[in-house]
Amino acid sequence: MTPQLDPQLESIYQQVIQRNPGESEFHQAVLEVFGSLGQVVKKHPDVLENKIIERICEPERQIIFRVPWQDDKGEVHINRGFRVEFNSALGPYKGGLRFHPSVYLSVIKFLGFEQIFKNALTGMPIGGGKGGSDFDPKGRSDSEVMRFCQSFMTELYRHLGEYTDVPAGDIGVGGREIGYLFGQYKRITNRYESAVLTGKGLDWGGSLVRKEATGYGLVFFVEEMLKVEGQSFDGKKCLVSGSGNVAIYAIEKVHQLGGKVVACSDSAGTIYDQNGLDLDLLKEIKEVQRARLSVYADTHKGATYSEGGNIWDIPCDIALPSATQNELGEADATELVKNGCKIVGEGANMPTTPEATRVFQMANVAFAPGKAANAGGVATSALEMQQNASRDAWSFEHTEERLAEIMSHIHRNTFETAEEFGTPGNYINGANIAGFLKVARAMEAFGVV
Ligand code: GLU
């Protein structure tokens, strides 16, 4: 069931489908934003007259390139590289790189589109972009990953720059990959241009808290939602899907704030530990050994691992989907509601399907969309750029405080915008409208460019 759109928005949406055939994830992300813009076009007809919406849906530049590399046995592999430079109204293109076999143009475009509004919500001077490759790092040695990254950067470097386009990590791209990418960029350009990539190592221009930022930021945002109801994380039972960087640091912050995360997952199965997950063990498995989650139950007898199990069947107060797009469907949402879940905060990008989102809204579950709730990662990337620009390095405490302030500001902005546009409590509308208007105002100021 497609939601009813304003007729003018409907016709723009049909154009988007026609111009971008087969890109279902991109269509989904566009439709989600359009669903919030009905009141906006009534109140601000200029955005239609100036064709701001059509312009926002068309990336400023899309780069697709061949990435050849050799594995440890000398066999040649060919992957496809992408960088979609979507919108630079507020600053240089900013957004991560994703290395995962599921990557194709539509996935990068949906992520890049989301990134425009997310980055606007942070209040920092960053535009929106995204990139990546269908390269699968799973099971690859460090030297294979290095050769892939070097080949990828050998093409991409010419499009990057501190004032042009600043990539970072996403799924499959962490500190190791950023290191190889930065090393190759530095070698080719003969420039130590720190702010050309974020998520760097702490010894060479990285920022404290960047690794933790998306997960911590998500939990700070949900804490603000709880405060609205006069509540806190204390004693709350939580589920965090995934076990990557976002999930691990969301779990850490929930535990610091007195909540209990009883389950997390990877693509093979789910771990349930009713006493609360052992985070040190989880970090050892995922960050040091790069192993499967099933190892957790081998060493931790109180826990159960279910192969192919569904995390959303476990009763909870708060659910934080932090794995990947469309991981939480209608049946999962129905189960969560039935089991008493009251708050959902998206740590991943677009993890909840449109049908599942509707189930939550009908059941009055407070729902925080990723573009607001997971903006702490990219916001801290912008703080990393600030530190690079001033050749400074801030303390953990100071950086975390800045992150907390930014998340609280995003919460207030989305909450108040939802109210102003007649849908109190609807964080989806709040985030889409506040993000959109900020970008639209800048684009109008620049004229037809
Ligand atoms: N990939 C992250 C995101 O989805 C972070 C991007 C960045 O730090 O530039 O927002």
Residues whose N, C-alpha, C, O or C-beta is under 5 A from the ligand:
A	BS01	LIG	K94 G95 G96 V166 A168 G169 D170 N374 G377 V378 S381
